[in-house]
Amino acid sequence: MTESAHDAWLAAEVRALSRELRSHLAAETARQRAAGAIPAWVDPPAMASLIVALATGVAARAVVDPAGTGAPGV
């Protein structure tokens, strides 16, 4: 991801992938909310953005500190 800051093509691809992933997650969250599996107060687009942000943080942490991403004691 750090490369995308220096490469316009890569930055555009990362943005497109992020949008596609958020869209899919929002649709799935809405489907599960409609089925009653997720509370009605959950906002699908906001939840999708939160999931993507969390995954991005975990991925970045794994690169920066691979030993620190496992469960404690593992």
HELIX and SHEET records of a PDB file:
HELIX    1   1 THR A    2  ALA A    5  5                                   4    
HELIX    2   2 ALA A    8  ALA A   34  1                                  27    
HELIX    3   3 PRO A   44  VAL A   64  1                                  21    
HELIX    4   4 PRO A   66  GLY A   68  5                                   3    
END                                                                             
